[in-house]
Amino acid sequence: MSVSQDQTAGTESRIGTRRLVLRALRESDAPRIAELAGDLDVSRWLARVPHPYGPGDAEAFLGWSRDEVARGAALHLGITQG
């Protein structure tokens, strides 16, 4: 497993194995977030996700997430393949 965390230097936080990587969310993640959260079989298990969930919802979430991370109130990570 590898870990890197230096958001003050402009690099993203990452925790990774050979198979999976947890990393900071990116604006480019919006289409995939909208696709997954827009699936009723996914959103029914999430407490605060509206249905239908579209690209604007994903972009709003990413803006909120960025603000929360910047003020040190949260750490939101995306899961990707390693």
Buried (B, 14 or more C-beta within 10 A) or exposed (E): EEEEEEEEEEEEBBBBEEEEBBBBBEEEBBEEBBBBBBEEEBBEEEEEBEEEBEEEBBBEBBEEBBEEBEEEEEEEBBEEEE
